[in-house]
Amino acid sequence: MRKERTNIYITERQKKQLEKRSIEEDLPMAEIIRRALDTYLAWDDPTYQPMPPKPQTRNGDSSPP
């Protein structure tokens, strides 16, 4: 799945909660945000189909083996 970089503004409280969850779930904050956005977009649009997430960890190596 191709990803596109974008910038968002979040509150200090949101960032702290994201950082906490990122550590707890061993996921990058960006992945948590993508999942939350998919949930929001699918909320009232039954045609929206998010891409299934690939297993990802915060310390994963993106280079092929």
N, C-alpha and C positions, 0 to 999 in steps of 0.2 A: 504494500500500500504506500503510495507516494504521500509525503507529508509536506505541508507548506508552512513556512515560518510566519508568525504574526505576533504582534505585541498587544497585550491587554493591561489594563490597570486594575489592580485589586487592592483591597484594604489591607492594612497591617494585620488585622485579625484573620482575614482570609489566608494570608500568606503563612501565618503561624500554624493554622489548622492544616493547610496543605503540606507544610514541612513535616508536621507530626504524622500525618497519614502516610506520607511518602516513606518515612522511616519505618513505620509500623508494617506497611504492606510491601516494603522493599521495591517500590515502583518510583519512576521519575514523576515529578509534579505534573509534567506535560501529559503523561499518560492518564493520570487521575482527572485532569481537566478534560481531556478528550472523551473519556468515559462519561463524565458528568454531562458534557455537551450532547453526546449521543442520546443519553437518557432524556434530556430536555427536549431535543428535536423530535424524538419518537413519541413524546407525551400525547400530543394531539394530532399526529400525522401517522395514520396506520401504514402509509406507503413508505415511510422512512425506514430504511434497513441499514443499520450501522455495520461496518466491516467487523468481522470477528477479530478480537485483539490477539496479537501474537504474544506468547509468553515473553515477558520483558522484566528485567530487574534493573535497579538503579546502577549497578556496577557491571552490567553486561557489556561484552565486547561486541561492537558492531562489525568488526572485521571478519571476513570469512575464515574458517579454519585452514 
